[in-house]
Amino acid sequence: MKRRQKENLIQGFFCGLSLCSILFLLGIVIVLFKEGLPIFNVISFGKLFFGKFWYPTYEPADFGMLPLILGSLMVTVGALIISVPLGVASAIYISEVAHPKGKEFVKLLIELLAGVPSVVYGFFGMVFLAPLVQNFFGLPVGLNAFTAAILLGVMAIPTITSVSEDAISAVPESFKEASYALGANRWETTVKITLPAAMGGISTGIILGMGRAVGETMTVLMVAGGAAVIPHSFFEPVRTMTATIAAEMGETVVGGEHFHALFAIAIVLFLMTLTFNIIADFLSQRFRRRLR
């Protein structure tokens, strides 16, 4: 009887923690929409999301989010171009090629990348990478979307590698043995059997890595250049949505138009990351059903 009571107590404790998480998330959503929606009383939906100028201190103020959205997307796409090949290749090496001792060493190194604070990445980018990019490409300034994309790509590698490695390792050995029995070598088996079977999990890792890049704040605030203009190339300074919130929230008047506009940006970020997570969860469940 006492054992049953202990189990019920532990179960209730963890259930309460789960409910607290849900309540916290619900509270965040309520605050975001409560503070963000009033901006539509002073500006239309089209001008807010498709306006080309972000000048919140002008009179009258311009709250066009298009430069911020494009800046975020440009940096994220650039980060994926760097992180996806490196992350997936690292996962393949760890799962299919590396010696057991080498496997643990490589995994440790990749996990260390995830433990480095974002401000350290930003400082490294400002001091070392930005001048290097500036001198190599002959640019007027090294703080631009290209520099930010490189750093975000490195920061997204651990997420992509970890999830992809789990997906590749979960592929049943019978799939590989059947391929070897038909005369395929290790490379052919990896490319034509293992990767297609693990593609759902790999896609999940890529989407989670994308969410990591979209939500990063400090690094892009330090190295992206901070120019709230529509970018035309990767070598121009940009400003992301996260950097805008971090840079301007402390200077706004609570309850003012600028304040509500920043919360509107936060709503967009929330919906973007929520979409990424829903897609990742859908692909993950589909991957599990495929392997059953």
N, C-alpha and C positions, 0 to 999 in steps of 0.2 A: 504493500500500500504506500509506504514511504517512497519507494522507487518510482511509483506511478506519479505521486505528487511532485517529486523532483523533475520528472520529465515534463509534466504539465507546466511547471514553473519556468523551466528553461525554454520550452516552446512559446510560452506567453511573452518571455523576455525578448526573444528574437522577433516575434511577431510585432511587439511594440516598437522595436528598432526599425523594422520595415515600414510600419505605419508612419513613424517620424520622418523617414526619408521621403515618403510620398507627400506628407504635409509640407515639408520644407520645399519640395519641388513645386507644389501647388501654390505656396506663398510667393515663390519667385515669379511664377507665371502671372499671378494676380498683380503683383507690384509692377512688373514690366508693362502689362497692358493698361493698367490704371494710369501710369505716368507717361506712356508712349502714345496712346490714342488721342489725347487732347490736342496734339499737334495738327490733326486733321481739321480742327476748327479754324485754323489760320492759313492752312496751305492744302492744296488738293493732293490727292494720291499721285497723280501724274507728275506734278511739279516736284514732289518729294522724292519719288523713286527714279524719275527720269530727268530731273534737273541737272544741268551741266556744271553748276557752280555751287561751291560750299563756302559761303562767306557769312558765318553766323553773327559777326560783329558789325556788319554793314547796316546802314539804315536806308531803305528797308533791307532786312537780312535775306540771304539766299540759303536755302537748306536743300540743295540738290544732292542727292546721295549717289548719283551715277558714278562720279569719279572715285568715290570710296568703294563702291561695289566692284567696279572694274579693277581697281588697284588690288583688292583682296583676291579676286579671281585670278588676276595675272600672277601674283606671287604664289598662289596655291598651285596653279597649273605648272609653273616653273619648278616648284618644289617636287611635284609628282614626277616630272620628267627626270629628275635626279634620283629621287628616293625609290621609285618603283623598280627600275632595273637593278639597283644595288641591293634593295631589300629582298626582292624575290631571289636574286642570285645568291645572296648570303643564306637564305633559307634552304635553297637547293643544296648548297655546299654543306651546311650543317647536317641536313637530313640524309643526304645520299652519298656524300663523298668523304667528309672529314673522318679522321680517325677518332675514336671515342675520347681520347685525351685532348686532341686538337679541337674537337667539337665543344667541349666544356670551356676551353680557353676563348674560342671565338664568340661563344654565347656571352661569356663574361664581358668581353670587350664591348659588344653591342649593347648589352644592358647598362654598361657604364655611361654610354652616350645618353641614355634616357635619364640618368641621374644627375647630369650636369645642369645647373640652374640656367634658365633662359637668359638671365642678365649676363652670365658669363659668355654665352654664345654672342650676345649683342656686343659686349665689350671686345671680344675677339674680332668680330666683324668690323667694328669701327677702327680698331688699332691696326689690324693686320690685313684682313681680307679686302676692305674697301680701298685702301691705297694700292693694293696689288691689282685689283680690277681696274682702277682708274689709270694706272700706268700701262697695264698690258693692252687695254683697248683704246688708250688715248682719249679718255673721257674728261669732261670738265669737273665731274664729281663722281666719287665711287659709291656714294650712298644712294642706291637705286634699287629697282625691283629685282635685277639680276643678283645682286649681292644678298638681298633678303631671301630670294628663292634658294640660293645655295645653302644658306644656314638652315632654313626651314626644311629643306630636303634632308639634310643630315639629321635634324631633330625628328623627322618622321620615320627614318630608317628603323629604329628599334621596334616601333609599333608594327610596321609592315612585316619585318623579319620574324618577330615573335608569333604573330597570328598565322603567317604563311607557313612557318616551320611546323607549327602544331597541325595545320591542315595537311601538309605533305606527310608528316609522320603518321597521321590517322588513316592514310590510304592502306587498305588491307594488303598483307604480304602476298596473298593469293593472286592479286592482280599482277604483281611484278613477277611472280614465279611463272604464271601463265605466259607472260611476255618472253621471259628467258627460255621457256620450253619451246617456243616457236622460233627461236634463233636470234632474237633481238639482243643487242648489247645493252650496257648500262645506260648510255646516252640516249639511245632510241627508246628504251623503256621509260626513262625519266621524262622525255619530251612528249612522247605519244601516249603514254599510259598514266604516269603518276601526276603530271601537271594537269591534264584535263580532268582527272578524277578529283583533284584538290582545288580546282578553279573557284568553286564557291567560297571556300575558306580564304583563298588568296584574294579574291575580290573583296571579301569582308575586311581583310587587313588593309587593302588599298583605300577603301572608303574611310576606315577609322584613321588612317594616316592623313587623309584629306581633311577630316574633321580636326585633327591635331594642328594642321597647318592653318586652317581657317581661324581657329580660336586662339592662336598664339598672339601675344600682345607685346611683351617687353622687347623681344628681338626685333620685330618689324618697326617698333617705335624708335629704336636706336639706329637701324641701318637702312631703312627703306627710303629715307630722304624727307618724308613728311610733307610732300607737295600735294595738296588736294586738287589736282587737275587730272583731266582724262589722259591716261598714258597712251602713247603711240608705239612704244618699243620697250623692251626689257631693260634698256640702259637709261631710262628716265626715272627721276625720283617719283615715288608714289606715296599715298597714304592709305592705309587699310581702315576698315571699320573699327577693329579693335583698338588700333593706335589712336584713332580719333576720340573714342570714348575715354581712353586713359589720359590723353593729353588735355582734353577740354572740360571734363566733368568737374574738376576742381575750380574752374573759373566761371562757372555758370551760376545764374541766380535760380535758386530752387523755385520751381513752379513757373519759370519763364519759358518762352518759346524755344530757346536754345536747349534748355533742360529737357523739355519734352521731345525735341528732335533727337537728342542723344539716346533717349530711351527707345525711340522708334528704331534707331540703328540696332540697339540691343535686341529688339523684337526680331528684326531680320536675321541677326546672328543666331538667335535661339531657334528660329524656324529652320534655318539652314542646317545647323548641327543636329536638330531633331530629325530632319529628313535623312541626313547621312546615317544616323544611328538606326532608323527604321529600315532603311535599305540594307545596312550591314546585318541586322537581325534577321531579315527575310532571307538573305543569301546564306547566312549561317544555318538556319533551319532547313533550307533547301539542300545544303551540302550534307547535313546529317541524314536526311531522308534518302539521299542518293547513295550513301554508303551502307545503308541497312540492307 
